[in-house]
Amino acid sequence: MRPDAHIVITDSGLGGLSICAALEKNLREADLPHVVRLTYVNAWPFEDRGYNDLSNAAARADVFDRALLRMSAMRPGRILVACNTLSILYPLTEFSRNPPVPVQGIVDAGVDLFAERLRDDPAASIVLTGTKTTIESGVHRDQLVHRGIDPARIAAVSCHGLAAAIEKDVDGAGVVELIDVCASRAAAAAPPGAVLFAGLCCTHYGYVAVRIVDALARKTGRRVRALDPNLRLVGSLMAEDGFFEGARGREPGAGQARLGGSEGDVTVELISKVELDDTARRAVARLIEPVSAVTARALLSYSRVPDLF
């Protein structure tokens, strides 16, 4: 990693903040002898619509390409794409052809986790849930089959609109309704087996994982377990030799929250192109505060940059 130990984490919304929070917690507990800067970039593109509302994959990739160029200008040591939709769009971007900094997505972490659990329990099956772009791509399913998982054990359903509803109000009636719709589709598509794994192929879904599991269990009468790749991604980063080596970075500026340690520090800042609703910010902050108070504070004091990309 570059000497300033700066990581940019991005998602099309606030789902990836659970990854940012877990990473901050792990770094803080590692008691590093230098500052690590975490910059969370909310890459939601427009006030009135997201990537899945754009006309086609090329249009989505073009918007994400502009966002990646702006993130690269922040001079990070690495860009972490904490979003399944954006991870799938990444290979379609111009940026991906010659990236000036390493870019790591969440899809591989999810496939690793799903394949591991399916191998450990040969009687289990899995239903993959995610956004329209993620599920229609077939990436997770294809990679699982490539790793030797019987395709008859795999189903996939799109839960279009659920991520946006979670973003708007995680405790709202819209989320309750969409979880029920998604669970009904997943139950109808689920392959037979003993345990049913719910593969969460959207970082937002971790916020409502318990509710998804409960709804699926009611509709299938089976034992259901959620598989959330978020912590797997953080674990792979922490296990990477030499990843967090570096010298002390700059002091946190406006929009940054800081949590000091005995030697090093971890700073978190959150930048968004679009305005973030107060209700949504408070709700997500409550969810991540037990893991990382500094990440929750960064969300509540975020910086809006309308011309971010």
N, C-alpha and C positions, 0 to 999 in steps of 0.2 A: 504494500500500500504506500501511497505517497507520504512524505514526511509529515504533512500537516494533519494526518489522521482525520480526514473529513469524508463522511459518507453521506450521499444523497439518497434518500428513500422516497419512492414515489408510488402513488396509486391514483386511480380516477375516483377520488373521494377520500373518505376517512377510514376505510376498512384496514388499510395498511398501518394505521396508527397502533394497532395491537402488536404488530411486528416491531415498530419503532420502540414501543414501551418495553417489550421483552428484551430487545437488544440493549436499550439503556440500562435496564436492571442488571443484565449479565455483565456489561462493561463496568458498571459501578461496583459490583461485587468482586470483580476481578482486580480491583484496586490498581489500575494501571499507573505507571509513573509519568504519564503525559496526558494532555487534553485530547479527547476525542470529540469531534463536532458531528452531530447528527442534524441534517437539514431535511425536513419532511416537505416535499412539494406535492400539494394537491393539484393533480393534473386534470381535474374536471374541466372540460374545455369551454363550455358556454353556460350562461346563467339558466337557459331554458331547455338544454338538452345535453346528453352525454354521448360517449363514443358509440354505444349500442343504438342510439337514435340516428346516427349518420347513415347515409344511403348505402355505403358499401365499404369493404375492407380497405380499399385504396384511399378513400376519403378519411377513414379513421387513422390509417397509418400516416397520412400527410400531416394531420393535426399533431399526432404524437411525435412525429419527427421534429416539429418546431419546438415542442416542449423539451425534448432531449437536448437539442442544441442549446437552449437556455440553461438547462441543468449543467451541461458540460462547461459552460462559461463560468459556473461557480467554482470551478477547479477542484472537484472532489477527487479522492483516490479511487472511488468506485461509485457506480450508480446501482442501486438495488431496486428492481422493479417488483414491488410488493403488491402485485395485481395480476391475476390470471389473464384478464382481457388484454392488458397492455403487454404482458409477456408474450402473448400469442401474436400481437400486432408487431412486436419489435423486429422480427426478421423481415418484415415488409417495408421497414423504414430505410431511407438513404443512410441514416446515421449508422445502422448496423453493418454497413459494408466496410466501413473503416473507422470504428469507434476510437476516439482519442483517449478514452478511459475504459477500464473494464466494466461490463454491464452484466449483472446476474439477475435472472428472473426466478419466479416462484414455481413454475410448472415442474421443473425437475424435482424439487423438494416434495411436491405433492405426489408425483409418480413413484418416487422412492418409498414414501410412506405407504401408499396404497398397495404397491407390489409386495412390500414386506409383510403387511398384515394379511394379505390374501394367501401368501405362501405359508405363513404361520398357522393359518386356519383354513385348510383345504375344503371344509364344508361351508364356508361363508361365501357370500356374494356381495357385490357392491353396486350402489346406484350413485352415479356422479351427478352433482347438482352445481349449476353455475349460471352465468349470464348467457344471453343468446350467442354472443361472439365466441365465448369459450366452448360452449357445448357444440355449436355447429361446426367448429373447427375439427372436432374429433381428436384433438392432440392427446389428451390424457388416455383415452381409450386405445388409440393406436399404439402409444408407447407401452401401455400395459400388455397388449397383445404381443408386441415385439419382445417383451421380457418374458414371454412364455405363459402369461395368464390366459386361460381359456376364455374366449370372447363370450361364451354362454353364461359366464359368471358376472358379466359387466352390463350395466344399463346406464343410460345418461338422459337427464331431463333438464330443459331450460326453465329457470325460474325468473323469467323476464320481469323486471320491475321491482323485484325484491330488494336488490342492493340500493336502488334509489329510495325506496320506502324506508329502509333502515337508516339511510343517510338523513332523511327528512325528520323522522321521529321514530326511534327504535322501539318506543313503547306505545306507538300509535295503533289505531284500529286497522290502518292499511297494512301494517306488517302482519298483524294477526290473520287477516284475510288472505294475504299472499302466501304465508306459510302453509295455510290450509290447502290452498290451490296447488302449491308446489308438492306438498306431501301426498296429495291425492294422485298427482301425476307419477310421482316417484313410486308409490305403492303399486300402482297399476303396471308400471314398467319393471319393477324389481324382479330379478331372476330368483328362482327358488334357492333355498339353502337354509342353514340353521341361523347363524348370526347374519344380520344385514348391516353392512357398513354404509354409512352416509358419507361419501367423499365430498368434502366442502371445497369446491373449486372456485371459490370467491372469498376474498379476505373479509368482506363484510359479514359473511354468514357465521363466522365465529362468535359474533356478538349475540346471536340467537340460536346457537347450536343446541342448547338444551331444549328449546321449544321445537326445533326441527325434529330432534330425536323423539320427543314425546308424541308429536303428531304422527310421525311415521310408525311408531310402535302401536299406536291406537288403530291405525288404518291397516296394518299388516298382521297384527297379533304376534309379531316376532320380536326377538331381542335385537335392538338397534344400537349401534355405536357410531358416534361421529368421529371422522378422521379429519383433523384440521392441520394443514401443512405449515401453518404460521411458525409454530415453535420449532419444527424440523428445519426450516430455513435459518432461523437464528442459531440453532445448534451447529449447523454446518459452517456458518461463518465463524463462530467461536472456536471451532475445532481446526480451522485452517491455520497451518503453521505460519507464523510471522505476519499474520494479517494486520494486527494492531500495533506493529512496531512503528515508532516514529517519534518526532520531537514535539514539544509543546506548541499548540496552535495559538491563534489569536484569541483575545478575550471576547466573551460573548457580547454582541452588540444589541441594537434595538430589535425587539421581537424574539429574543432568545431567552430561554430559562436555563438556569445553571444549578447543578447540584455538586457541591464540593466534596472531595475525599481527602484522605490524609496526604496523598501524593498528587495524583492526577485529578482530572475533572471530566465530566460528561456534560456537554451542552446540547440542548435541543432547541431548534427553531422551526416554526411552521409557516410556510408561505403558500398562498392560494391566489389563483387568478380570479376566482369567483367569490362573492360574498358568502360567508358561512352563517347559516341561521343560528341564532342564539340558543334556541331549544335543542337543536341537533348538537351543538358544541357542548352544552351542559350535560346532555345525556351520554354522549360518548366519553366525555371527561370523567363522569362518574364510573364508567365501566373500566377505564384504564388506570384510574388513580391508584387503586390498590397495588398495581404492578409497578407503575412509574409515576410518581407525583410530578416529576419534572416534565414529563411528556404531557400530562394533563394540563399543567400550567401553560405550556407552550401553545396548546390548542386554544385555551381561553384567552391568550394574548397574541393571537396569530397576526401576521402581516398580510394585508391584501394588496396585490400588485396586479391591477386590471390589464396591463399590457405585458404580463409575464411571458406569454408566447402567442 
